[in-house]
Amino acid sequence: MDAESTEQDLLIVSWEPEPEGISKEIKRRFPYINVTYFCLRDASKLLANETDHLDLQGGFRKMRYVFSELFSSRHFDDLETATSRERLVELFRKATILVTSSLLPPSPQDAPRLKLIHLFSAGIDHLAKHPIIVDSNIDITTSSGIHGPPIAEWVLLNTLAFSKQYNSTYELQKQHVWGKNDYPASQRYDWVGKRVGIAGYGSIGRQVGRLFFALGCTVLAYTASPRPTPSSRQDHGYVIPGTGDPSGAIPAAWFSGTTRVAFHTFLSQHLDILVIALPLTSSTANLVSTEEFGVLSAHPNPVTGHKCFVVNISRGRIIDQPALISALNGDLLSGAALDVTVPEPLPKDDPLWDAKNVTITPHISAIGMEYQTRAYNLFMTNLARKEKGEKMFNLVDRKRGY
């Protein structure tokens, strides 16, 4: 796919039925691309040797999660779909461009014409060991940049629910109790002047920063690489218009580094809330553990006296989960809101469910009706950039892991 725009074969593999008009729109903008849409909703049978312990009563969303975990090269041979495995094998061999959530050809040899893969996800950690990642140089792009609005709103929702003690108020409502005397001011607070630390100031972190800045918070950013100049703080990635922090002007201070000392310096900034928005890599796994919770606890906001509230919308493995449970139950933190855990789904008997002041949701913070449209817009933006010989957004660096 270059300036000459030779004929290309695009295969879209998705859990959702084809969005109305998407194939036509791609064909209209890129006439040389032939589009085939393969819907995994038709893949209605789970692997025979995996079904005994799977509860499908949760419906299609849970089935989608299970498939995303099981679709790997070792499971591909067992894939049963309404249109047959042979059809998908044929489509993989023919495709020059692939758009997918998690299902990849078993190996580079099974997709000899493939030149570009676009993922609906923001990261590649769930595919890091796949032969396509490890044993090929196929260009891979992600949908990073489209997740900011829904995830930032999830962060704000759960933060406000905690600071306003919403759950207790709702319980009183269910009991038909007015309960005004059960609403002590000392247990509620607003966010004006509070200190918000955002670990990972990418597209999601910047939208989180935007929302909290609008509430009157002081925003502090942490990145792996130094951002000493205004130009280095600009967002050069894909940005949904009207969102994020394109210029990088929102944070009152920037912190950076890949050492524990550098990270602890950031954590010691008297944070009312720590939002984890870092990618999962070998260097960020278990980045937040017992020592880090101790640093947060030792440096509460001196004005409010609040201990830190921890939010994780990235990947569960960035936090040492047993250490988090101990920190919550030991009152080192004021609470936590988690959209990700280890493992997923979280087992019913896992002690995290009963940890003190924790809110857990099933990795749904990015889900919304706008997701598909934004993902396809980003994909088509990248196709147009590639046509012009420009660098595509979110081109994966395999050495960095994202």
C-alpha positions in Angstrom: 0.0 0.0 0.0 1.9 3.0 -1.3 1.5 6.0 -3.5 0.8 3.7 -6.4 -2.2 2.3 -4.5 -2.1 -1.2 -5.9 -5.0 -3.5 -5.2 -5.3 -4.6 -1.6 -7.4 -7.1 0.3 -8.7 -5.9 3.7 -10.1 -8.5 6.2 -12.0 -7.1 9.1 -12.5 -9.6 12.0 -14.9 -8.3 14.7 -17.2 -9.4 17.5 -19.8 -7.0 16.3 -22.0 -7.1 13.3 -20.7 -4.9 10.5 -21.5 -1.2 11.2 -23.8 0.1 8.6 -22.0 1.4 5.6 -18.4 0.9 6.9 -17.3 -1.3 4.0 -18.8 1.1 1.5 -17.1 4.1 3.2 -13.7 2.3 3.1 -14.2 1.4 -0.6 -15.3 5.0 -1.4 -12.2 6.5 0.2 -9.9 3.8 -0.9 -11.2 2.3 -4.2 -8.3 -0.1 -4.6 -9.2 -1.9 -1.4 -11.4 -5.0 -1.5 -13.2 -5.4 1.9 -14.3 -8.7 3.6 -16.1 -8.6 6.9 -15.9 -11.7 9.2 -18.2 -11.5 12.2 -17.1 -13.6 15.2 -20.6 -13.6 16.6 -21.1 -16.6 14.4 -18.3 -18.4 16.3 -20.9 -19.7 18.8 -19.2 -22.9 20.0 -16.4 -22.8 22.6 -13.5 -25.1 22.6 -14.7 -28.6 23.6 -12.1 -29.0 26.3 -12.6 -25.6 27.8 -16.4 -25.5 28.2 -16.8 -27.4 31.5 -15.8 -24.5 33.7 -17.2 -21.7 31.6 -20.4 -20.0 32.7 -22.0 -18.6 29.6 -25.1 -17.3 31.4 -23.4 -13.9 31.4 -24.3 -13.6 27.7 -22.4 -12.4 24.7 -20.1 -10.0 26.5 -18.6 -12.8 28.6 -18.4 -15.1 25.6 -16.4 -12.4 23.8 -14.0 -12.2 26.7 -13.5 -15.9 26.8 -12.8 -16.1 23.0 -10.4 -13.2 23.3 -8.4 -15.2 25.9 -8.6 -18.5 24.0 -7.9 -17.3 20.4 -4.2 -17.9 20.1 -2.1 -20.0 17.8 -2.5 -23.1 20.0 -6.3 -22.8 20.0 -6.8 -21.8 16.4 -7.0 -25.4 15.1 -10.1 -25.9 17.3 -11.9 -22.8 16.2 -15.5 -23.7 15.1 -17.5 -21.0 13.4 -20.7 -20.9 11.4 -18.7 -20.1 8.3 -16.0 -22.7 9.1 -12.4 -22.5 10.0 -11.4 -23.2 6.4 -13.1 -20.0 5.3 -11.1 -18.0 7.8 -7.9 -19.7 6.9 -8.5 -18.8 3.3 -9.2 -15.2 4.2 -6.0 -14.9 6.2 -4.0 -16.2 3.4 -5.5 -13.7 1.0 -5.4 -10.6 3.2 -2.9 -7.8 2.8 -4.5 -5.7 5.6 -6.2 -7.1 8.8 -8.4 -5.2 11.2 -9.0 -7.2 14.4 -9.5 -7.2 18.1 -7.4 -10.2 19.1 -7.7 -13.0 16.5 -4.6 -13.2 14.4 -3.3 -15.8 11.9 -1.5 -18.6 13.8 1.8 -17.7 12.3 3.3 -15.3 9.6 3.3 -18.3 7.2 -0.5 -18.4 7.4 -0.7 -14.9 6.1 2.0 -14.5 3.5 0.6 -11.4 1.9 -0.2 -9.5 5.2 1.5 -6.1 5.4 -0.6 -4.2 8.0 -2.6 -5.1 11.1 -4.8 -2.6 12.9 -6.0 -3.6 16.4 -9.2 -2.4 18.0 -7.4 -2.4 21.3 -5.1 0.3 22.7 -2.3 -2.2 23.7 -0.7 -5.4 22.5 0.2 -7.0 25.9 -2.5 -9.7 25.3 -0.7 -10.7 22.1 2.9 -10.1 23.1 3.9 -13.7 22.7 2.0 -14.4 19.5 4.2 -15.5 16.6 2.9 -12.6 14.5 4.4 -10.2 17.0 7.5 -12.2 17.8 8.4 -13.7 14.4 7.4 -11.1 11.8 8.0 -7.5 10.9 4.4 -6.8 9.8 3.4 -3.2 10.7 0.9 -3.1 13.6 -1.1 -0.1 14.7 -3.4 0.2 17.6 -6.5 2.2 18.5 -4.8 4.2 21.1 -6.3 7.7 21.2 -9.9 6.8 21.1 -10.3 5.5 24.7 -9.8 8.8 26.5 -13.4 10.1 26.8 -15.2 7.0 28.1 -12.3 5.9 30.4 -11.8 9.4 31.8 -15.5 9.6 32.5 -15.4 6.3 34.3 -12.5 7.6 36.4 -14.5 10.7 37.3 -17.6 8.8 38.0 -16.0 6.4 40.5 -13.9 9.2 42.1 -17.0 11.3 42.7 -19.0 8.4 43.9 -16.4 7.8 46.5 -15.8 11.4 47.6 -19.6 12.0 47.8 -20.2 8.6 49.5 -22.8 7.8 46.9 -23.1 4.1 47.7 -24.2 4.8 51.2 -26.7 7.4 50.0 -28.1 4.9 47.5 -28.5 2.2 50.1 -30.6 4.7 52.2 -32.7 5.4 49.1 -33.5 1.7 48.6 -34.6 1.6 52.3 -36.9 4.7 51.7 -34.9 6.5 54.3 -34.4 10.3 54.0 -31.2 10.0 56.0 -30.0 13.6 56.1 -28.5 13.1 59.6 -26.6 10.1 58.1 -24.7 12.5 55.8 -21.9 14.0 57.9 -19.9 16.7 56.0 -16.6 15.3 57.4 -17.0 12.3 55.1 -17.7 14.2 51.9 -15.5 16.5 49.9 -15.2 18.2 46.5 -12.2 18.3 44.3 -11.2 22.0 44.1 -7.6 22.3 45.1 -7.0 18.5 45.3 -3.9 17.0 43.9 -4.2 14.4 41.1 -1.3 12.3 40.0 -1.5 10.7 36.6 1.0 7.9 35.9 1.1 7.7 32.1 0.2 10.9 30.4 -0.9 9.5 27.0 -4.3 10.0 25.4 -6.2 8.6 28.3 -4.1 10.3 31.0 -4.5 13.6 29.2 -8.3 13.4 29.1 -8.3 12.4 32.8 -6.2 15.5 33.4 -8.5 17.7 31.4 -11.6 16.6 33.5 -9.9 17.0 36.8 -8.4 20.4 35.8 -11.9 21.6 35.0 -12.9 20.7 38.6 -10.1 22.9 39.9 -7.5 20.2 40.7 -3.8 20.5 40.5 -2.7 17.9 38.0 0.8 16.2 38.2 2.0 14.0 35.3 4.4 11.1 35.3 6.0 9.7 32.1 8.9 7.3 31.5 10.7 9.8 29.2 11.6 13.3 30.3 9.5 16.1 29.0 11.5 19.2 29.8 10.3 21.6 27.1 6.9 22.8 25.9 7.4 21.0 22.5 8.3 17.7 24.2 5.0 17.9 26.2 2.8 18.1 23.1 0.6 15.2 22.2 1.7 14.0 18.7 -0.6 11.0 18.7 -4.2 10.6 17.5 -6.5 13.0 19.3 -10.3 13.2 19.2 -11.1 16.9 18.6 -12.0 18.7 21.7 -10.4 16.2 24.1 -7.2 15.6 26.0 -4.3 18.1 26.5 -2.7 18.5 23.1 -0.2 21.1 24.2 0.6 19.5 27.5 -0.2 22.7 29.4 -2.4 21.2 32.1 0.0 19.6 34.5 1.5 21.9 37.1 4.5 19.7 37.2 6.0 16.8 35.2 7.9 13.9 36.7 9.8 11.2 34.7 12.1 8.3 34.9 12.2 4.5 34.9 13.8 4.0 38.3 12.1 3.3 41.6 13.6 6.5 43.0 12.1 8.6 40.2 8.7 6.9 40.6 8.7 7.4 44.4 9.5 11.1 43.9 6.3 11.4 42.0 4.3 9.3 44.5 5.5 11.6 47.4 3.8 14.7 46.0 0.9 14.5 48.5 -1.5 13.0 46.1 -5.3 12.9 46.8 -5.6 10.5 43.9 -3.3 8.3 41.8 -4.5 7.4 38.4 -2.6 4.5 36.7 -2.7 4.9 32.9 0.6 3.3 32.0 1.0 0.5 29.4 1.8 -2.9 30.7 5.4 -3.8 29.8 8.0 -5.9 31.5 9.2 -2.7 33.3 5.7 -1.7 34.6 4.5 -5.1 35.8 4.1 -4.9 39.6 5.3 -1.3 39.5 3.0 -0.4 42.3 3.5 -2.7 45.3 4.0 -2.6 49.1 6.8 -0.1 49.0 4.9 2.3 46.7 1.8 2.1 48.9 4.0 3.0 51.9 5.3 6.1 50.0 1.7 7.2 49.2 0.6 6.7 52.8 3.6 8.6 54.2 2.8 11.6 52.1 -0.9 12.5 52.5 -2.2 15.9 51.4 -1.2 18.1 54.3 -4.2 20.4 53.7 -6.9 17.8 53.6 -5.2 15.0 55.5 -6.6 12.6 52.9 -4.8 9.4 52.2 -4.5 8.6 48.5 -7.3 7.1 46.4 -5.9 4.7 43.8 -7.5 4.2 40.3 -6.3 1.6 37.8 -7.8 1.6 34.3 -4.7 0.2 32.6 -3.9 -3.5 33.3 -4.2 -5.4 36.5 -0.6 -6.7 36.5 0.8 -3.1 37.0 -0.4 -3.4 40.6 0.7 -6.1 43.0 -2.8 -7.2 43.9 -2.1 -8.9 47.3 -0.1 -5.7 48.3 -3.1 -3.6 47.3 -5.5 -5.7 49.4 -3.1 -5.3 52.4 -2.8 -1.5 51.8 -6.6 -1.1 51.7 -7.4 -3.2 54.7 -4.5 -1.6 56.6 -5.8 1.9 55.9 -2.7 3.0 54.0 -5.1 4.2 51.2 -8.5 5.8 51.4 -9.8 3.5 48.7 -9.5 2.2 45.2 -11.4 2.0 41.9 -10.4 -0.8 39.6 -11.5 -1.6 36.1 -8.8 -4.3 35.7 -7.7 -7.1 38.0 -5.6 -10.3 38.1 -6.9 -12.5 36.8 -9.9 -11.5 34.7 -12.6 -12.5 35.3 -11.8 -12.2 39.0 -12.7 -15.4 40.9 -15.7 -15.2 43.2 -13.6 -16.2 46.2 -10.8 -13.7 45.5 -10.1 -11.5 48.6 -10.0 -8.4 46.5 -13.8 -8.3 46.3 -14.0 -7.8 50.1 -11.1 -5.4 50.5 -12.0 -2.1 52.3 -13.4 0.8 50.2 -12.8 -0.8 46.8 -15.0 -0.6 43.7 -14.5 -3.2 40.9 -15.9 -3.2 37.4 -15.3 -5.9 34.8 -12.9 -4.1 32.4 -15.7 -2.1 30.8 -14.5 1.5 31.2 -13.8 2.0 27.5 -17.1 0.4 26.2 -19.6 2.7 24.6 -21.6 3.2 21.4 -19.0 5.5 19.9 -16.1 3.0 20.1 -16.4 1.3 16.7 -16.9 4.5 14.8 -13.8 6.1 16.4 -11.8 2.9 15.8 -12.6 2.9 12.1 -12.0 6.6 11.7 -8.5 6.1 13.2 -7.9 3.2 10.9 -8.9 5.2 7.8 -6.9 8.1 9.0 -3.8 5.8 9.1 -4.6 4.4 5.6 -4.6 8.0 4.3 -1.4 8.8 6.0 0.3 5.7 4.6 -0.9 6.6 1.1 0.9 10.0 1.5 4.0 8.4 2.8 3.4 9.8 6.3 4.0 7.9 9.5 0.9 6.2 10.8 -0.4 6.9 14.3 0.2 4.2 17.0 2.8 2.2 15.0 3.8 -0.5 17.5 7.4 -0.6 18.6 8.0 -4.3 19.4 11.0 -3.6 21.6 9.1 -1.2 23.8 6.0 -3.4 23.9 3.5 -0.8 22.7 
